[in-house]
Amino acid sequence: MIEPGPELKLVATNPLPVGREDQIWATSAVADGSLLIRSTSKLYSIGIATE
């Protein structure tokens, strides 16, 4: 994640547990405030946690 501003400032990362057997080939999508990333065997959703 980056912070808005005139210079690039990395504030967080979200590593995905993707290995040789599980690769990301699809285009990411945004839905309901979350980033959706589909791998060959999983669907990841990155967003703000809600209660």
KELUM-112742 format. One line per field, with one value per residue (C-alpha): residue number from 1; residue in one letter; chain; y, x, z. Coordinates in steps of 0.5 Angstrom, whole numbers, plus 500, padded with zeros to 3 digits. Example, Ala and Ser with C-alpha at 12.3 -4.5 7.8 and 13.67 -1.06 7.14 Angstrom:
! KELUM-112742
i: (1;2)
aa: (A;S)
ch: (A;A)
Y: (491;498)
X: (525;527)
Z: (516;514)
END
This chain:
! KELUM-112742
i: (1;2;3;4;5;6;7;8;9;10;11;12;13;14;15;16;17;18;19;20;21;22;23;24;25;26;27;28;29;30;31;32;33;34;35;36;37;38;39;40;41;42;43;44;45;46;47;48;49;50;51)
aa: (M;I;E;P;G;P;E;L;K;L;V;A;T;N;P;L;P;V;G;R;E;D;Q;I;W;A;T;S;A;V;A;D;G;S;L;L;I;R;S;T;S;K;L;Y;S;I;G;I;A;T;E)
ch: (A;A;A;A;A;A;A;A;A;A;A;A;A;A;A;A;A;A;A;A;A;A;A;A;A;A;A;A;A;A;A;A;A;A;A;A;A;A;A;A;A;A;A;A;A;A;A;A;A;A;A)
Y: (500;507;514;519;525;528;522;515;512;505;504;497;490;484;478;473;465;464;458;454;450;456;462;468;469;473;481;483;487;492;490;493;497;490;488;481;477;470;465;458;455;461;467;473;479;485;490;494;489;491;489)
X: (500;502;501;498;503;508;513;512;512;511;507;505;505;501;505;501;503;503;508;510;504;499;500;497;494;488;487;486;479;476;469;466;472;476;482;480;486;485;490;490;487;485;481;484;481;485;481;479;477;470;467)
Z: (500;499;502;498;497;492;493;494;501;502;508;508;504;503;501;498;499;492;490;483;484;485;480;479;471;472;472;479;480;485;488;494;497;496;491;489;486;483;483;480;486;491;491;495;498;500;504;510;516;518;524)
END
